[in-house]
Amino acid sequence: MRQVYRCLVLTFVLLLRQPAGAAGQDGQGGRVREALMELIDSAWTHGLDSGRYAQEIRDLRQGEKPWADVAFGFLKDLRSGYGIAELVNYDGISPALVKKEDEELMVRLTKVHTGVELKELADSFVPRSAIYDTLRAALEGVSCDTSKARQLAAALNLYRWIHHFHWRRCIVVSIADARLTYYEQDTVRLQMRIVAGEPSKRTPRLADAMNIQLFDKAGKVVDPSSISWWRWNKKNFPYSMRQSTGCDNALGVIKFNLTSPFDVYMHDTNFKISFLRSYRWLSHGCIRLEKPIELGNLLLDHQLDTALLQSCLKDQQPRSLRLEEPVPVFVIYQTAVIGNGGKLRLVKDIYHLMN
């Protein structure tokens, strides 16, 4: 997942500094183009590679491409983050929204007539967040093509991608930091530790809105005492198994289904002591939650029957509850994180994805 970022490309710098031709000196249009080039020149401070736009700048200065076309590509990266396809395994959110978002961006661009207006439009896509400001300041203080710079650039692009949607509420699961954050209107309402997939059974990066019982082949429950266990081994065992409900269930008392194509979900666990460990990459890929009942209560607007869940009833019939509106969940791999006190932390690259 390595992405090579460059602060400035020499040929690109020369393009910016060479005297502008006729295409660059036509009143307001020329000033808009110069403002655009200034914005692209500072793209690295948002984790974008200025060199990515070098050819478009050449075309722009030679009059072969309208400034709005170049601005559209840059502003889209600034708005939604760049390289997201390389940072997640599955995105079930963006494809349904990208057409509408792009149309809105084009409409806003048609209203730009001056360099000042273009810079104001670009500024509207920069998150107003202390977390984002801290990541950005840290990036400005490191050499460009380094591991730390790549980690910070990825964090900036992921942050813009997640938060540009302006969800009423959303969940962000940070695999590398083994933590979950629940937001309402971009305000943190709940944080907790998680247990994520071990390195050999990685939790997938994605975005998208049981005591033992035995069953025969017909799906009927079988009394375990009626079985001649000595007759069976793992090769010829004719029964299937599942865990019944209750507090000793490995999945705990509550599970949060995800609509991604992966067989992965978030759930409670009866192994609570795992959340006290500093090393919490222990699951087979699913996400174990430290505070599942608190999260469920927030998602259901405090309508969850917490007393029932905590009563640990055996063989309770499972019940599915649909949320009034889908809550997007972003499961990301980000090694540059902002911890308590607003300080930057570089966490261990447990899956070795940031090399």
C-alpha positions as CSV (number, residue, x, y, z in Angstrom):
1,M,0.0,0.0,0.0
2,R,3.0,2.2,-0.4
3,Q,2.3,5.6,-2.0
4,V,5.2,7.8,-3.1
5,Y,4.6,11.5,-2.3
6,R,6.7,14.4,-3.5
7,C,6.5,17.9,-2.1
8,L,7.4,19.5,-5.4
9,V,8.7,18.1,-8.7
10,L,11.5,20.2,-10.3
11,T,9.8,20.4,-13.7
12,F,6.6,21.4,-11.9
13,V,8.3,24.2,-10.1
14,L,9.8,25.5,-13.3
15,L,6.4,25.5,-14.9
16,L,5.1,27.7,-12.1
17,R,8.0,30.1,-12.3
18,Q,8.3,30.5,-16.0
19,P,6.8,33.7,-17.4
20,A,3.2,33.3,-18.3
21,G,2.2,33.4,-21.9
22,A,-0.9,34.9,-23.4
23,A,-3.1,32.3,-21.8
24,G,-2.0,33.4,-18.4
25,Q,-2.5,37.2,-18.8
26,D,-6.1,37.6,-19.7
27,G,-7.5,39.5,-16.8
28,Q,-9.6,37.6,-14.2
29,G,-9.1,34.3,-16.0
30,G,-5.4,34.6,-15.7
31,R,-5.6,35.5,-12.0
32,V,-7.9,32.4,-11.4
33,R,-5.2,30.2,-13.1
34,E,-2.5,31.7,-11.0
35,A,-4.5,31.1,-7.8
36,L,-5.1,27.5,-8.9
37,M,-1.4,27.0,-9.4
38,E,-0.7,28.5,-5.9
39,L,-3.2,26.1,-4.4
40,I,-1.6,23.1,-6.2
41,D,1.8,24.3,-5.1
42,S,0.7,23.9,-1.5
43,A,-1.1,20.5,-2.1
44,W,1.5,18.6,-0.1
45,T,0.4,20.3,3.1
46,H,-2.9,18.3,2.7
47,G,-1.1,15.0,1.9
48,L,-1.5,15.4,-1.9
49,D,1.3,15.1,-4.4
50,S,1.8,18.3,-6.3
51,G,3.5,16.4,-9.1
52,R,0.3,14.5,-9.8
53,Y,-1.1,17.7,-11.4
54,A,2.1,18.7,-13.4
55,Q,0.8,17.6,-16.8
56,E,-2.5,19.3,-16.3
57,I,-0.6,22.5,-15.3
58,R,1.4,22.3,-18.6
59,D,-1.8,21.9,-20.6
60,L,-3.4,24.8,-18.7
61,R,-0.5,27.2,-19.4
62,Q,-0.4,26.2,-23.0
63,G,-4.2,26.9,-23.3
64,E,-5.0,23.2,-24.0
65,K,-7.2,22.7,-21.0
66,P,-9.7,24.9,-19.3
67,W,-8.7,26.0,-15.7
68,A,-12.0,24.6,-14.4
69,D,-11.1,21.1,-15.5
70,V,-7.8,21.2,-13.7
71,A,-9.5,22.8,-10.6
72,F,-12.1,20.1,-10.6
73,G,-9.6,17.3,-10.2
74,F,-7.6,19.1,-7.6
75,L,-10.6,20.2,-5.5
76,K,-12.1,16.7,-5.7
77,D,-8.9,15.3,-4.2
78,L,-8.9,18.1,-1.6
79,R,-12.6,17.4,-0.7
80,S,-12.7,13.6,-0.7
81,G,-9.2,12.5,-0.1
82,Y,-6.8,11.0,-2.7
83,G,-5.7,7.3,-2.9
84,I,-8.7,6.0,-0.9
85,A,-9.0,2.9,-3.2
86,E,-5.5,1.9,-2.1
87,L,-6.2,2.6,1.6
88,V,-9.4,0.4,1.9
89,N,-10.4,-3.0,0.7
90,Y,-14.0,-2.2,0.1
91,D,-15.9,1.1,-0.2
92,G,-19.6,0.6,-0.1
93,I,-20.4,4.3,0.6
94,S,-18.7,6.6,-1.9
95,P,-19.9,5.0,-5.2
96,A,-23.5,5.8,-4.4
97,L,-22.7,9.5,-3.6
98,V,-19.9,10.4,-6.0
99,K,-22.1,11.5,-8.9
100,K,-24.1,13.9,-6.8
101,E,-21.0,15.2,-5.1
102,D,-19.3,15.8,-8.4
103,E,-22.3,17.6,-9.9
104,E,-22.4,19.9,-6.8
105,L,-18.7,20.6,-7.2
106,M,-19.2,21.6,-10.9
107,V,-22.0,23.9,-10.0
108,R,-19.9,25.6,-7.4
109,L,-17.0,26.0,-9.9
110,T,-19.3,27.7,-12.3
111,K,-19.8,30.5,-9.7
112,V,-16.0,31.1,-9.4
113,H,-14.9,34.2,-11.3
114,T,-11.8,35.4,-9.3
115,G,-8.8,34.0,-7.7
116,V,-10.1,34.9,-4.3
117,E,-13.3,33.0,-4.9
118,L,-11.4,29.9,-6.0
119,K,-9.3,30.0,-2.8
120,E,-12.4,30.4,-0.7
121,L,-13.9,27.4,-2.4
122,A,-10.8,25.3,-1.7
123,D,-10.8,26.5,1.9
124,S,-14.3,25.3,2.3
125,F,-13.1,21.7,1.8
126,V,-10.4,21.9,4.5
127,P,-11.8,20.3,7.8
128,R,-12.2,22.7,10.7
129,S,-10.7,20.3,13.2
130,A,-7.9,20.3,15.8
131,I,-7.1,16.8,14.8
132,Y,-6.6,17.7,11.1
133,D,-4.6,20.8,12.0
134,T,-2.2,18.7,14.2
135,L,-1.7,16.1,11.4
136,R,-1.1,18.9,8.9
137,A,1.4,20.7,11.1
138,A,3.3,17.5,11.7
139,L,3.5,16.8,7.9
140,E,4.9,20.3,7.3
141,G,7.7,19.5,9.7
142,V,9.0,16.3,8.1
143,S,10.9,15.4,5.0
144,C,8.7,14.4,2.1
145,D,9.6,10.9,1.0
146,T,9.9,9.3,4.4
147,S,7.8,6.7,6.3
148,K,6.5,9.3,8.7
149,A,5.4,11.5,5.8
150,R,3.5,8.7,4.1
151,Q,1.8,7.8,7.3
152,L,0.7,11.4,7.9
153,A,-0.4,11.9,4.3
154,A,-2.5,8.8,4.5
155,A,-4.1,10.0,7.7
156,L,-5.0,13.4,6.2
157,N,-6.6,11.9,3.2
158,L,-8.5,9.4,5.2
159,Y,-9.7,12.1,7.5
160,R,-11.0,14.3,4.7
161,W,-12.7,11.3,3.0
162,I,-14.6,10.2,6.2
163,H,-15.6,13.6,7.4
164,H,-16.5,15.3,4.1
165,F,-19.8,13.4,4.0
166,H,-21.0,15.3,7.1
167,W,-22.9,12.4,8.5
168,R,-25.3,12.9,11.3
169,R,-23.5,10.1,13.0
170,C,-20.8,7.6,12.0
171,I,-18.4,5.1,13.5
172,V,-14.7,5.0,12.8
173,V,-12.7,1.9,13.7
174,S,-9.0,2.3,13.7
175,I,-7.4,-1.1,13.3
176,A,-3.8,-0.1,13.9
177,D,-4.7,1.8,17.1
178,A,-7.2,-0.8,18.1
179,R,-9.9,1.8,19.0
180,L,-13.4,2.8,18.0
181,T,-14.8,6.3,17.9
182,Y,-18.5,7.1,17.6
183,Y,-19.3,10.6,16.2
184,E,-22.5,12.6,16.2
185,Q,-22.3,15.8,14.0
186,D,-18.5,15.4,14.0
187,T,-18.5,15.4,17.8
188,V,-17.0,12.5,19.6
189,R,-19.8,10.8,21.7
190,L,-18.1,7.5,22.6
191,Q,-14.6,5.9,22.4
192,M,-13.6,2.4,23.3
193,R,-10.8,-0.2,22.9
194,I,-11.4,-2.9,20.4
195,V,-9.8,-6.3,19.6
196,A,-9.0,-6.6,15.9
197,G,-7.8,-9.4,13.7
198,E,-4.5,-10.9,14.3
199,P,-1.8,-10.3,11.6
200,S,-2.5,-13.6,9.9
201,K,-6.3,-13.0,9.9
202,R,-6.5,-9.3,9.2
203,T,-9.6,-7.3,9.8
204,P,-10.5,-5.9,6.4
205,R,-10.4,-2.1,5.8
206,L,-13.8,-1.1,4.6
207,A,-16.6,1.4,4.6
208,D,-20.3,0.5,4.5
209,A,-24.2,1.6,6.1
210,M,-24.1,-18.7,20.9
211,N,-23.1,-22.4,25.1
212,I,-22.9,-25.0,22.3
213,Q,-26.0,-26.5,20.7
214,L,-26.0,-29.3,18.2
215,F,-28.2,-29.7,15.0
216,D,-28.6,-32.7,12.7
217,K,-28.7,-32.4,9.0
218,A,-32.4,-31.6,9.0
219,G,-31.7,-28.6,11.3
220,K,-33.3,-30.2,14.4
221,V,-31.8,-29.7,17.8
222,V,-30.1,-32.8,19.2
223,D,-29.7,-33.8,22.8
224,P,-25.9,-34.1,23.4
225,S,-26.5,-36.9,25.9
226,S,-28.1,-39.0,23.1
227,I,-25.0,-39.0,21.0
228,S,-22.4,-41.8,20.9
229,W,-19.5,-39.4,20.8
230,W,-16.9,-42.2,20.5
231,R,-18.2,-43.0,17.0
232,W,-17.4,-39.6,15.5
233,N,-14.3,-37.6,14.6
234,K,-13.7,-34.3,12.7
235,K,-13.9,-36.1,9.4
236,N,-17.2,-37.9,9.8
237,F,-19.0,-35.7,12.4
238,P,-22.7,-35.4,11.1
239,Y,-23.8,-32.5,13.2
240,S,-23.4,-28.7,13.1
241,M,-22.8,-26.5,16.0
242,R,-23.7,-23.0,17.1
243,Q,-23.5,-21.1,20.4
244,S,-26.7,-20.2,22.2
245,T,-27.2,-16.8,23.7
246,G,-26.0,-15.7,27.1
247,C,-23.1,-13.9,28.8
248,D,-20.8,-16.8,28.3
249,N,-21.3,-16.7,24.6
250,A,-18.0,-15.8,22.8
251,L,-19.9,-13.2,20.9
252,G,-21.4,-11.7,24.1
253,V,-24.9,-10.4,24.1
254,I,-25.0,-8.0,21.1
255,K,-23.7,-8.0,17.6
256,F,-23.6,-5.2,15.0
257,N,-24.0,-6.5,11.4
258,L,-22.1,-4.8,8.6
259,T,-23.3,-4.9,5.0
260,S,-19.9,-5.4,3.5
261,P,-19.1,-8.5,1.4
262,F,-16.8,-9.7,4.2
263,D,-18.0,-12.1,6.8
264,V,-17.0,-9.6,9.5
265,Y,-19.0,-7.8,12.1
266,M,-18.6,-6.0,15.4
267,H,-19.7,-7.7,18.6
268,D,-19.6,-8.1,22.3
269,T,-17.3,-10.7,23.9
270,N,-17.2,-12.7,27.1
271,F,-13.4,-12.4,27.2
272,K,-13.4,-8.9,28.7
273,I,-9.9,-9.1,30.1
274,S,-8.5,-8.8,26.5
275,F,-9.3,-5.0,26.5
276,L,-6.8,-4.5,29.3
277,R,-4.0,-5.8,27.1
278,S,-1.8,-3.5,25.2
279,Y,-1.6,-6.0,22.3
280,R,-5.2,-6.4,21.1
281,W,-4.9,-8.0,17.6
282,L,-6.3,-11.4,18.6
283,S,-9.4,-12.1,16.7
284,H,-10.1,-14.0,13.5
285,G,-11.0,-10.8,11.7
286,C,-14.1,-9.6,13.5
287,I,-14.1,-6.6,15.8
288,R,-14.7,-7.1,19.5
289,L,-16.0,-4.1,21.4
290,E,-15.2,-3.0,24.9
291,K,-18.5,-1.0,25.3
292,P,-21.0,-2.7,23.0
293,I,-24.1,-1.9,25.1
294,E,-23.2,1.8,25.4
295,L,-22.8,1.9,21.6
296,G,-26.0,0.1,20.9
297,N,-27.9,2.4,23.3
298,L,-26.6,5.5,21.4
299,L,-27.4,4.1,18.0
300,L,-30.9,3.2,19.2
301,D,-31.4,6.6,20.8
302,H,-31.5,5.1,24.3
303,Q,-34.2,2.6,23.5
304,L,-32.1,-0.5,24.1
305,D,-33.2,-2.8,26.8
306,T,-29.9,-2.9,28.7
307,A,-31.4,-4.6,31.7
308,L,-32.4,-7.6,29.5
309,L,-29.0,-7.8,27.9
310,Q,-27.2,-7.7,31.2
311,S,-29.5,-10.4,32.8
312,C,-27.6,-13.1,30.9
313,L,-30.6,-15.2,30.1
314,K,-29.8,-18.6,28.5
315,D,-31.3,-19.6,25.2
316,Q,-32.9,-16.2,24.7
317,Q,-34.3,-15.9,21.2
318,P,-32.1,-13.6,19.2
319,R,-33.7,-10.4,18.1
320,S,-32.7,-8.1,15.2
321,L,-33.2,-4.4,15.4
322,R,-33.0,-2.1,12.4
323,L,-31.8,1.4,12.7
324,E,-34.0,4.2,11.5
325,E,-31.3,5.3,9.2
326,P,-28.0,3.5,8.2
327,V,-25.0,4.4,10.3
328,P,-21.8,4.4,8.2
329,V,-18.9,2.5,9.6
330,F,-15.4,3.2,8.4
331,V,-12.8,0.5,9.3
332,I,-9.5,2.1,8.5
333,Y,-5.8,1.4,8.9
334,Q,-4.1,4.5,10.1
335,T,-0.8,4.6,12.0
336,A,-0.6,8.4,12.5
337,V,-3.2,9.1,15.2
338,I,-4.0,11.9,17.6
339,G,-4.2,10.7,21.2
340,N,-5.3,12.2,24.4
341,G,-4.2,15.8,24.9
342,G,-4.2,16.3,21.1
343,K,-0.7,14.9,20.6
344,L,0.4,13.0,17.6
345,R,1.3,9.3,18.0
346,L,2.7,6.9,15.5
347,V,1.4,3.5,16.4
348,K,3.0,0.2,15.4
349,D,2.4,-0.9,11.8
350,I,1.0,-4.3,13.0
351,Y,-0.1,-5.4,9.6
352,H,3.0,-4.0,7.8
353,L,1.0,-2.0,5.3
354,M,2.8,1.3,5.5
355,N,6.3,0.2,4.2
